[in-house]
Amino acid sequence: MVIVWIFAVLLILYLVLLLLLRCRKGNETWAKLKPQRYAHRGYHDKPTIPENSMPAFRRAIEHGWGAELDVHLLRDGTLAVFHDSDLKRCANVEGQIEDLDLEGLRKLRLEGTDEQVPLLDDVLALFEGKQPLIIELKTAKGNHRALAEAVCKRLDSYKGDFCIESFDPLAVADVRKLRPGICRGQLSMNFLKEPSGLPWYQRFLMTNVLLNWYTRPDFLAYQFSDRDNFCLDLARRVWGVQEVSWTIRSKEDLLACEKFGSIGIFEKFDPEQ
């Protein structure tokens, strides 16, 4: 009898786990997004072509690739394409990008070049009718709702192919509520490897994508080196969720990820060579 009860409890826990991992299936956008390879922050090449710069995005299009990019919301509502919240690494100035307005943004130069920080409008105009985009929402200071609203509103008139992703489950959930039809994804990695300032339980939930029930993502974008994860594998097998792998830095890894059906986001090499 004890064995029966143990089995019943384990079965219930397994079913609860499946419900927590539940993803959405059937988004038709994948028919256009899946055949592509995506250049991480554009096809950049230091020191002359900075990441998330217009030359990097033009270079991706010239090679026939899609691109992944990062979007921040400035204090005046401007949507800027930039990776870090901190300005030091990419613009060599002190401060946070969310504290800038458009005038302040225009003064920045990327990685010691003459390139300015692009606006989301600039990149959309470049890609429309050409290659698809993976747009990552970079939240800060609790602005997940405002950022999701601004990006969704801008994309309402966009005629190109795209999807939206974020590490922040609240932002993914906001996209789900605001624009249910948009293809959305949950970014993740092994957050347990090193301290990140987040509570342990938050890192555990995010590592094991256990907030899928809330965000209902169309895809899971997981760090390629961390993809040996039980919950990720279970979500793939049971719910058939599309996997996206980041960041791929060799042709061997790119071919490996594509072999098991994942979509590759790559940088620092030419997949065609």
Secondary structure by P-SEA (a helix, b strand, c coil): caaaaaaaaaaaaaaaaaaaaccccccccccccccccccccccccccccccccaaaaaaaaaacccccbbbbbccccccccccccccccccccccccccccaaaaaaccccccccccccaaaaaaaccccccccccccccccaaaaaaaaaaaaaccccccbbbbcccaaaaaaaaaaccccbbbbbbcccccccccccaaaaaaaaacccccccccccccccccccccaaaaaaaaacbbbbbbcccccaaaaaaaaaaccccccccccccc
